[in-house]
Amino acid sequence: MTDTSSDATLCMPIEPQWNDIREGVRQVCDKFQNDYWMKLDAASEYPTAFVNALTEAGYLGCLIPEEFGGSGLPLSAGCAVLETIHETGCNAAACHAQMYTMGTVLKHGSDEQKKKYLPGIASGELRLQAFGVTEPTTGSDTTQLKTKAEKRGNKYVVNGQKVWTSRVMHSDLMLLLARTTPVEQVKRRTDGLSVFLVDLREAKGRGVEMKKIDAMINHNTCEVFFDNLEVPPDALIGEEGQGFKYILSSMNAERLLISAECLGDAKFFIRKATDYAKERIVFGNPIGKNQGVQFPIARAYAELQAAELLVHKGAALFEAGRDCGAEANMGKMLAADAAWKAAEACLQTYGGFGYAREYGIERKWRESRLYQTAPISTNMILAYVGQNILGMPRSY
């Protein structure tokens, strides 16, 4: 048996990492209190000022290598940024995609593509926030997507539709997954898909149309329609037909970064619920004295602690270049569950006041519910665990 007791990749931090980054992000977020988010929510507007402030402070470029104008920090630093944003009551959904979509360009893009785009993304001159994968008729069955990119002469012509493409109206670039080889002509259904980095500044109105979706939360999400969009060959990321593999290589990072947001949400709700339970007096006593109030908050805290350990382990494995698929997927599920349990406990603790927008609880409650479904649903994670970890038959 191999002794792994000294393996640094399995040594989890006892105290939170990146405290200087957390404090800096907190200072930025302190300028964007609940009234700011209330106004945006009511008008369904994009938090431009918030995104600009984070960009100018350098936090959205923290994972981009220094040679391209970023900070060159590891994934755990990005997790610290996103967790702190959510812990303060803000929301990173307007800008988090940059951290994981950028990884596809960094890992699989050409030197020319990296030099052309990454410095602008790091400085904020360019926004890479849109990720065109999900479609109306295929959902999570990505290999069956219908959007096609046909090679015609020295260009690709794209036709199809995407849905739930968040931030696309506020992004300069979009990472697009399309089929370049018909599914009936490939040996494996994961073959024949390609990734393109589409310049939306040139494409809007010239083959790309967008329609905003009125949703439960202010996520700036859209339907995107492609009608004979011409894409130059230098927009192709990596090799043609290998796109599914490229997208998968970024998904563990996505899971872990989103998990960090969920951890931040859980900490926000637990802090709010605990403080209110101590202060709110009913029948002559603080309501936190009642086990019916106290125990759900305590259980949410315990589940948060467990989820946090698994997410930290996943980040450590990722940074060591080791397989972290199990930890990334299970960590996302447990962190999302912890956030939702904490949200429910907090809303219940506040009672009727939890529904008042001025407290910010109902907004965060709606936002935290999303992570039961996106970017991967709980059921898909359970299927992954059952099949890939426990070795049971494929369920779909």
Sequence and secondary structure as in RCSB ss.txt:
>XXXX:A:sequence
MTDTSSDATLCMPIEPQWNDIREGVRQVCDKFQNDYWMKLDAASEYPTAFVNALTEAGYLGCLIPEEFGGSGLPL
SAGCAVLETIHETGCNAAACHAQMYTMGTVLKHGSDEQKKKYLPGIASGELRLQAFGVTEPTTGSDTTQLKTKAE
KRGNKYVVNGQKVWTSRVMHSDLMLLLARTTPVEQVKRRTDGLSVFLVDLREAKGRGVEMKKIDAMINHNTCEVF
FDNLEVPPDALIGEEGQGFKYILSSMNAERLLISAECLGDAKFFIRKATDYAKERIVFGNPIGKNQGVQFPIARA
YAELQAAELLVHKGAALFEAGRDCGAEANMGKMLAADAAWKAAEACLQTYGGFGYAREYGIERKWRESRLYQTAP
ISTNMILAYVGQNILGMPRSY
>XXXX:A:secstr
    TT GGG   SS S HHHHHHHHHHHTTS HHHHHHHHHHT   HHHHHHHHHTT TTTTS GGGTS    H
HHHHHHHHHHHHTT   TTTTHHHHHHHHHHHHS HHHHHHHHHHHHHTSS EEEEE   TTTTT GGG   EEE
EETTEEEEEEEEEEEETGGG SEEEEEEESS GGG SSTTSSEEEEEEEHHHHBTTTEEEEE   SS   EEEEE
EEEEEE GGGEESSTTBHHHHHHHHHHHHHHHHHHHHHHHHHHHHHHHHHHHHH EETTEEGGGSHHHHHHHHHH
HHHHHHHHHHHHHHHHHHHTT   HHHHHHHHHHHHHHHHHHHHHHHHHHGGGGGSGGGSHHHHHHHHHGGGTSS
S HHHHHHHIIIIIS      
